[in-house]
Amino acid sequence: MNALGKKIRLLRHQKGWSQEDVAKRLDISIPAFSKIETGITDVNLSRLNQISKLFGMSLVQLLSTSDSEEERQAQDEIDELNNKLQAREVEVIELQKKVIELYEQLHKK
């Protein structure tokens, strides 16, 4: 897998999209998109522009493949997931409190 393919795969994962989702958005077949991700096929400028727009970035940002950028993106994704996890934990605690309150109300009667 080449650096561009890895980056496209990472971006796809960050969006939570399957290869099928992206292929549909690009109006290409799933195998054609898979070949882009794995680096089997060369991507023309028009397709690169379409991919960059799909992921909300400039063509230069898409083509920039420095490791530090990939690490930053991965860390951003980890941070976002940690924030979501913390929010869910708060929700679970609140729901547990409600269950305890309901249990206590039922047993008072």
C-alpha positions as CSV (number, residue, x, y, z in Angstrom):
1,M,0.0,0.0,0.0
2,N,1.4,3.4,-1.0
3,A,1.4,6.5,1.2
4,L,-1.5,8.1,-0.6
5,G,-3.6,4.9,-0.4
6,K,-2.8,4.7,3.3
7,K,-3.9,8.3,3.8
8,I,-7.2,7.7,1.9
9,R,-7.9,4.6,3.9
10,L,-7.2,6.6,7.2
11,L,-9.5,9.4,6.1
12,R,-12.2,6.8,5.2
13,H,-11.9,5.2,8.6
14,Q,-12.0,8.6,10.4
15,K,-15.4,9.2,8.6
16,G,-16.6,5.7,9.6
17,W,-17.2,4.9,5.9
18,S,-16.9,1.6,4.2
19,Q,-15.2,1.1,0.8
20,E,-18.6,0.8,-0.6
21,D,-19.7,4.1,0.9
22,V,-16.8,5.9,-0.7
23,A,-17.1,4.1,-4.0
24,K,-20.7,5.2,-4.3
25,R,-19.8,8.8,-3.4
26,L,-17.1,8.7,-6.1
27,D,-19.4,6.9,-8.6
28,I,-17.0,4.1,-9.1
29,S,-17.0,0.4,-8.4
30,I,-15.9,-1.0,-5.0
31,P,-13.0,-2.9,-6.7
32,A,-11.9,0.3,-8.4
33,F,-11.8,2.2,-5.1
34,S,-10.0,-0.7,-3.4
35,K,-7.3,-0.5,-6.0
36,I,-6.9,3.2,-5.3
37,E,-6.5,2.5,-1.5
38,T,-4.1,-0.4,-2.1
39,G,-2.0,1.6,-4.6
40,I,-2.6,-1.0,-7.4
41,T,-3.9,1.7,-9.7
42,D,-2.6,5.2,-10.4
43,V,-5.1,7.9,-9.7
44,N,-5.6,10.8,-12.2
45,L,-5.8,14.4,-11.1
46,S,-9.5,14.6,-11.6
47,R,-10.1,11.7,-9.3
48,L,-7.7,13.0,-6.7
49,N,-9.6,16.3,-6.8
50,Q,-12.9,14.5,-6.3
51,I,-11.4,12.5,-3.4
52,S,-10.0,15.6,-1.7
53,K,-13.4,17.4,-1.9
54,L,-15.1,14.3,-0.6
55,F,-12.9,14.4,2.6
56,G,-13.2,18.2,2.8
57,M,-9.6,19.1,2.1
58,S,-7.5,20.7,-0.5
59,L,-5.6,18.6,-3.1
60,V,-2.3,19.7,-1.5
61,Q,-3.5,18.4,1.9
62,L,-4.5,15.1,0.4
63,L,-1.2,14.7,-1.4
64,S,0.8,15.7,1.7
65,T,1.8,12.4,3.2
66,S,4.3,13.2,6.0
67,D,4.3,10.8,8.9
68,S,3.8,13.6,11.3
69,E,0.5,14.6,9.7
70,E,-0.7,11.0,9.8
71,E,0.3,10.7,13.4
72,R,-1.5,14.0,14.2
73,Q,-4.6,12.8,12.4
74,A,-4.5,9.5,14.2
75,Q,-4.0,11.3,17.6
76,D,-6.9,13.6,16.7
77,E,-9.1,10.5,16.1
78,I,-8.0,8.9,19.4
79,D,-8.7,12.1,21.2
80,E,-12.2,12.4,19.7
81,L,-13.0,8.8,20.6
82,N,-11.7,9.3,24.1
83,N,-14.1,12.3,24.5
84,K,-17.0,10.3,23.2
85,L,-16.1,7.5,25.6
86,Q,-16.0,9.9,28.5
87,A,-19.4,11.3,27.5
88,R,-20.9,7.8,27.3
89,E,-19.5,6.9,30.8
90,V,-21.2,10.0,32.2
91,E,-24.5,8.9,30.5
92,V,-24.1,5.4,32.0
93,I,-23.6,6.7,35.5
94,E,-26.7,8.9,35.2
95,L,-28.7,6.0,33.9
96,Q,-27.5,3.8,36.8
97,K,-28.6,6.5,39.2
98,K,-32.0,6.5,37.7
99,V,-32.3,2.7,37.8
100,I,-31.4,2.8,41.5
101,E,-33.9,5.5,42.2
102,L,-36.6,3.6,40.4
103,Y,-35.7,0.4,42.3
104,E,-35.9,2.2,45.6
105,Q,-39.3,3.7,44.7
106,L,-40.7,0.3,43.7
107,H,-39.6,-1.2,47.0
108,K,-40.9,1.6,49.2
109,K,-44.5,0.7,48.2
